[in-house]
């Protein structure tokens, strides 16, 4: 059990270190926008949001981050409490290509970033999909 805990701590530390490093090196990303959709600038500061989950998605590693509105909704029991997520609740899912940790080869940590997905609850803007 202790080895699994150490491995989990190493992975989480690697994810958070990588996210912080990417935030400093990618200042121009906030100019990106999906046609008729979300803009990167709507998620400014996502790198500092709370980690909700980490996972292995096929060959990629992933971390799901949530803004304070989303965290509050989770803590209040959503979605199981029957209440919808509030407008303004946002999540980001960052995918990385995994690599072996140099100092602890038994651990796999994030390597190069593969992509990032965003989700926002906005019942007016995205009324067709339920918000």
N, C-alpha and C positions, 0 to 999 in steps of 0.2 A: 504494500500500500504506500509506503514511504517513497519508493522509486516512482510510482505513478504520480504522486503529488509533486515530486521534484520535476518530473517531465512536464506536467501541466503548467507549473510555474515558469519553467524555461520557455515553453511555447507562448504563453501569454506575454511574458517579458519581451520575447522576440517580436511578437505582433505589435505591441505598443511602441517599441523602439523604432520599428520600421515605419509605422504610421507617422510618428513624430518627425522622422527624418524626411519622409516624402512631403510633409507639409511645408518644410523649410525650402525644399528644392523645387517646388512646383507652383510658384506664385501666379503664373499666367493661366492656369487651368480654369480660373473663374470666368474666363471669357467664353467658354464652351457652352453651347445650348443645343438641345434637341429641337428640330423643327416642330413648331406647335406644341412644344412640351416643356419639360423642366430645364432650368439653367443651373449650371454648376454653382453660380453665385447664390442661388437660393439655399445652398447647403454650406455656406461659408462657416468654417469652424468645426465641421463634422469630425475632423481628426481628434478633437478633444472630447467628443461625446462618450458616454459610458458604454462599455462593451456589454452586449446582451448575450452573445453566444459566439463560440468559435466552432469550426467544423472542417471536415475534409469533404469537398464536393468533387467526387471523381478524382481527377489528378490534381485539383487545385485546393489550396487552403483558403478558408474564408473567416472573416470576422464581421459580425453584425453589430453596428453601433446605433444608438438611439439618442435623440435629443431629450431634454428634460421633460417636455410635454408627453412624449411617448413613454418615458420611464414612469412618470406619475400615473399614466393610464394603466400600465402593467401593475404597478403597486396597488392601484385601486381595484384590481381584479379583472381588467379587460383582457381578452374579450369574453371570458367566462361569466362575467357579471351581467351580461346582456346589454351593456351600454356600448355605443359606438366609440371608436377612437375619436378624440377631439380634433377639430380642424387645427392645423399647425403641427400635428404629431409627424415626426420625420424619422426615417431610418436610412442608413447607408450600409451596403454590404460590399466589402472589399475582398477581392480574390487575388491570391498570389500563387506563383509557381513555387513549390516547396524546394528547400535545399537542406542539406545536413549542416548542423551547427558545428563550426570548426572546433570549438573548445570542448564540446560534449557531443561526439559523433552519434550517440544513440538518439539524440533529439533531432527532430525535423522542425525547421523554422521557416518563416516567409522569406522567399527570394525576391525575384523581380515581380512587380505588380502586374497582374494580368488585366484587370478591369475593376470598375466600381459601379454598383447599381444604387439608385436612389428611389425612395418612395416617400410620398407626402400625402397626408389626408387633407383634402380641400374640397368640401362638398359643393361649392359653387363652381369652381373651375373645372372639376371633373365629375359633374353631375351625372353624366351618361353611365359612369361605372360605379355609381354609388359613393363617389367622393374619393 
